[in-house]
Amino acid sequence: MENALRACCKGIKIGKILIHRVGDNGQQLIYHKLPMDIDERHVLLLDPVLGTGNSANQAIDLLRRKGVAEERIIFLTLISAPEGIQCVCTRFPKLKLVTSEIDTGLSEEFRVIPGLGEYGDRYFGTDN
């Protein structure tokens, strides 16, 4: 998603947030680097798949702690589960969420079904 954004918005400032997801609600913030003036900007938060919504909520919490107003965050995702949409929109009602597809729901392993598998594996060709 970042490459497409860079292609259409040349010179845009891009930050990074890396959250490791474990199960339904265990996440760990691994890394973040954000523009110094992020609190003055509108923010596009990009994530290809919205499953439970817990990792998204943690990323949004980080942006809020950095001073970004909730109504200045637009969360863009390709595939979403209804549970994740509900989770994010309930916690952050002023946030805008844009998705291209709402799938059936979540599996017992908290994967979007029918989904598309692990996005990173598909994108980087590392699927076993």
Secondary structure, DSSP 8 states (H G I E B T S, - for coil): -HHHHHHHSTT----EEEEEEETTTEEEEEEEE--TTGGGS-EEEE-SEESSSHHHHHHHHHHHHTT--GGGEEEEEEEE-HHHHHHHHHH-TTSEEEEEEE-SEE-TTS-EES--S-HHHHHHT---
